[in-house]
Amino acid sequence: MSENDILQSLRNAALASIHEAKNSAQLDSIETQYLGRKGEITSQLRRIGSLPAEERKDFGQAVNDAKEAVDAAITARREALVSVEADAKFVDEAIDVTMPGRLWHTGRSHILVDTLQRIKEIFIGMGYEFVETPEIEDYKSNFEALNYPEEHPALDEQMSFYITDDTLLRTHTTAFQHQVMSNRKPPMRVATLGKCYRSDAVDATHSHTFHQVDCFTIDRGISMADLKGTIHQFAVEMFGREVNVRFRPDFFPFVEPGAEFSVTCIICGGDGCNVCKGSGFLELGGAGLIHPNILTAHGFDPEEYSGFAFGFGIERMPMLMYGIRDLRLFMENDMRFLRQL
Ligand code: PHE
């Protein structure tokens, strides 16, 4: 093969592989292979010296032509590849605007906390002062100071978690009365709320741990009318204007007279449904006038002062409002449940 034929086939091979190059990295190595300092076409220039003088000029010219042609082909291919690569990148990184967005879950308060907060707001609005109270109480505060006689059957009803012979997890928030009455003088209007514990077998409607709110007032001239007015006002603010409150006699050792109170069923509006078992009312809690024995024991003359007290459970309210059938859901903190509320 003549020098020119060799050059020609190098040039063709270079142009063919440039044409087939799939990306700029391949082009770079083709460029080095042919046009680099030791490239196959570049090397041809070194052969000029061994040629007869009359051929040198033409061959030199031919090598330069080949270099320029290959160089131009590389430049053109590189430009073409830039847009091919940009297209590929574009496809790769494309955003599918029809994809559903990812939900961003922000934290928020637990449904029970919201309910407690609402109840608190309502009673604060009526002039009650909320006090922090311990969940561990002594026997005296939980039972004795509340006028429970020793061996009273009510003690069985409230099967308790004892910590020592004398201390227990409070079975009701009413246990706070003793501390407050021991440290204040009437008039007083005090409330508390928080966890209570009873040794109940756990099922959909019973829990060992639940929440209550308790309020009491001691002043001159307090009567059942004040008690009924207060609970009615609370019910109206909590459940709405149309709600009615029903009081029926009940017994608690710490009140006399004692009552249980119910509100119009918020599910059927009082017509009767399976939630209120056809009665049109839902039982909320217990209430009554503070027993004279308790007033006397704390140094308040029952001839001068009287008071009322009431308390109720919290879990029932969101259960009714949201149709939650299982009490355990409140304490399990399953996000699938909490996110629905
Ligand atoms: N402590 C009572 C209960 O747990 C409720 C109650 C409170 C009743 C205050 C009367 C007065 O059921």
Residues whose N, C-alpha, C, O or C-beta is under 5 A from the ligand:
A	BS01	LIG	T171 H172 T174 F252 V255 G286 A287 G288 A309 F310 G311
